[in-house]
Amino acid sequence: MKRQYDATILIGRFQPFHNGHESLVKKALELGENAIVFLGSSFRPRNNNNPFTWQERAEMLVAGLSQEDKKRIIIIPIRDYYNDERWANAIRGHAETEMNKLGRKQPRIALVGCRKDESSYYLNLFPQWNFEAAELRTNCDATTIREQYYHGDDVNWVDLCKNVPIGTVEFLRQWRDSADYDDMQRDNRAVKTYREKWGIGPFLTVDAVVVVTVKGTSYLLLIRRGKFPGKGLMLSVHTTLIILHRQYSR
């Protein structure tokens, strides 16, 4: 069957992959010969808002697909650049590379998405692609699902299963027995404690980058965080404070 586009582009964090995301993937596969899914916020440590690695999110995403559709979907992890232009250029570059691999020199490409609120502004960063609006037929959101999931033994699986595909449910059940889940529970509690004490920010703070140069070689001072959030991470002093600000101001 000839489809409308050579490729459709889908961008998201999918933390975790839920029914709304599934509807976007289905539309992307319906319209495009191939669907290229960019997994945002990849290559970063787990935290309260991003508990799953890009590999784990990819596993949830393809769990419910047929073997034929799995062959048509291309998953690409994309890091955070904290600069819209650089981020958008990286996505365009990856898309062009994938089209070249498929032998499409002048591909027909569309961006599939849903303009649900101000956080969807990134959909406007790709004017060179057609835009295909998708209607989300569910009110679920990843933040609510994560909060439900962090309840440990008190997780209401009945409610959670209403909002996520069966592949995600199976993954979440298994992942709950991991040490990473325990850490994310503690991370979640630490964030709530800080917010109760200090509010949502932003906060003014003193920071520093400590660099020592010895015989022409520069060394950056790192610290290992001893408390949640981010316990165990090796960070520069400056980076630590930036992460804390972003974590608590969300």
Secondary structure, 3 states (H helix, E strand, C coil): CCCCEEEEEEEECCCCCCHHHHHHHHHHHHHEEEEEEEEEEECCCCCCCCCCCHHHHHHHHHCCCCHHHHHHEEEEEEECCCCHHHHHHHHHHHHHHHHHHCCCCCCCEEEEECCCCHHHHHHHHCCCCEEEECCCCCCCCHHHHHHHHCCHHHCCHHHHHCCCCHHHHHHHHHHCCCHHHHHHHHHHHHHHHHHHHHCCCCCCCCCCCCEEEECCEEEECEEECCCCCCCCCEEEHHHHHHHHHHHHCC
